[in-house]
Amino acid sequence: MSDTSDDVWEVMATARTIRRFTDEPVDDATLTRCLEAASWAPSGANMQARRFIVLRSPEVRAVVAAAAAEALKVIEPVYGMSRPGPDDDSRVARTNRATYEIHDRAGELTSVLFTQQRFSSASDLLLGGSIFPAVQNFVLAARALGLGTCLTSWASYGGEAMLREAVGVPDDWMLAGHVVVGWPRGHHGPVRRKPLASVVYTDRWP
Ligand SMILES: Cc1cc2nc3c(=O)[nH]c(=O)nc-3n(C[C@H](O)[C@H](O)[C@H](O)COP(=O)(O)O)c2cc1C
């Protein structure tokens, strides 16, 4: 599996979550390509009422770290997660170890906040349709260029108010997504998903 790929099928099939990163910073040119891909995503009436905020100053990263800690408090009991012992090499332990690592190192990482303007004429889910394709374009572009990403819930839960305040997001803008991006320590790999037949119906809900 190559680190970079221009094959859209390989990119989609191997853009699994990366939670462990090298210390190498993401250069502006590479990040800009990912943000440009995000900007190519569709939106209702092509309004593009969305903004992408790159979070990388030490001050804002400190807030990201606090938001990650808040999210971890919620995630741990929901996923029944605890810090694995050093000798545990099971798949669950490896995933949990990586999950703790990204939350513990949140203040060292670059991330992007995806925001969408709220309109009273549309439900939040409908508005989500105008921002989540941008998030996915970003994720896929990053994978194509060899970067790793992790979608996070850090801009939800207790972290939302902190990030709003630190970035100065206006009240009528929703924090729709928060994605960590960096150079992977380790490799891209295949996503694991349910078989297609179990998620596709034809004409009627069975
Ligand atoms: C809306 C959303 C929120 C997520 N929040 C977190 C998070 O806070 N922390 C984390 O480590 N992973 C988070 N993830 C990553 C998921 O756990 C991951 O995408 C999922 O387990 C599938 O794994 P894969 O991408 O490796 O196939 C989130 C993913 C989504 C879509």
The ligand as an SDF file (V2000), in Angstrom:
LIG
                    3D

 31 33  0  0  0  0  0  0  0  0999 V2000
  -18.2120   12.1790   14.0080 C   0  0  0  0  0  0  0  0  0  0  0  0
  -16.9720   11.4390   14.3890 C   0  0  0  0  0  0  0  0  0  0  0  0
  -16.3600   11.7190   15.6050 C   0  0  0  0  0  0  0  0  0  0  0  0
  -15.1910   11.0510   15.9810 C   0  0  0  0  0  0  0  0  0  0  0  0
  -14.5870   11.3830   17.1680 N   0  0  0  0  0  0  0  0  0  0  0  0
  -13.4180   10.7750   17.5090 C   0  0  0  0  0  0  0  0  0  0  0  0
  -12.7160   11.1840   18.6770 C   0  0  0  0  0  0  0  0  0  0  0  0
  -13.1320   12.0870   19.4070 O   0  0  0  0  0  0  0  0  0  0  0  0
  -11.5670   10.5650   18.9730 N   0  0  0  0  0  0  0  0  0  0  0  0
  -11.0420    9.5810   18.1810 C   0  0  0  0  0  0  0  0  0  0  0  0
   -9.9690    9.0610   18.5090 O   0  0  0  0  0  0  0  0  0  0  0  0
  -11.6710    9.1820   17.0500 N   0  0  0  0  0  0  0  0  0  0  0  0
  -12.8300    9.7540   16.6840 C   0  0  0  0  0  0  0  0  0  0  0  0
  -13.4770    9.3960   15.5200 N   0  0  0  0  0  0  0  0  0  0  0  0
  -12.8700    8.3860   14.6420 C   0  0  0  0  0  0  0  0  0  0  0  0
  -13.7110    7.0880   14.6130 C   0  0  0  0  0  0  0  0  0  0  0  0
  -13.5330    6.4050   15.8230 O   0  0  0  0  0  0  0  0  0  0  0  0
  -13.2680    6.2420   13.4060 C   0  0  0  0  0  0  0  0  0  0  0  0
  -13.5420    6.9540   12.2150 O   0  0  0  0  0  0  0  0  0  0  0  0
  -14.0060    4.9220   13.3490 C   0  0  0  0  0  0  0  0  0  0  0  0
  -13.7050    4.1340   14.4670 O   0  0  0  0  0  0  0  0  0  0  0  0
  -13.6650    4.1450   12.0850 C   0  0  0  0  0  0  0  0  0  0  0  0
  -12.3030    3.8630   12.0760 O   0  0  0  0  0  0  0  0  0  0  0  0
  -11.4550    3.9860   10.7350 P   0  0  0  0  0  0  0  0  0  0  0  0
  -11.5850    5.4010   10.2720 O   0  0  0  0  0  0  0  0  0  0  0  0
  -10.0490    3.6430   11.1240 O   0  0  0  0  0  0  0  0  0  0  0  0
  -12.0100    3.0290    9.7640 O   0  0  0  0  0  0  0  0  0  0  0  0
  -14.6350   10.0650   15.1290 C   0  0  0  0  0  0  0  0  0  0  0  0
  -15.2480    9.7910   13.8890 C   0  0  0  0  0  0  0  0  0  0  0  0
  -16.3930   10.4660   13.5230 C   0  0  0  0  0  0  0  0  0  0  0  0
  -17.0130   10.1720   12.1690 C   0  0  0  0  0  0  0  0  0  0  0  0
  1  2  1  0
  2  3  1  0
  2 30  2  0
  3  4  2  0
  4  5  1  0
  4 28  1  0
  5  6  2  0
  6  7  1  0
  6 13  1  0
  7  8  2  0
  7  9  1  0
  9 10  1  0
 10 11  2  0
 10 12  1  0
 12 13  2  0
 13 14  1  0
 14 15  1  0
 14 28  1  0
 15 16  1  0
 16 17  1  0
 16 18  1  0
 18 19  1  0
 18 20  1  0
 20 21  1  0
 20 22  1  0
 22 23  1  0
 23 24  1  0
 24 25  2  0
 24 26  1  0
 24 27  1  0
 28 29  2  0
 29 30  1  0
 30 31  1  0
M  END
$$$$
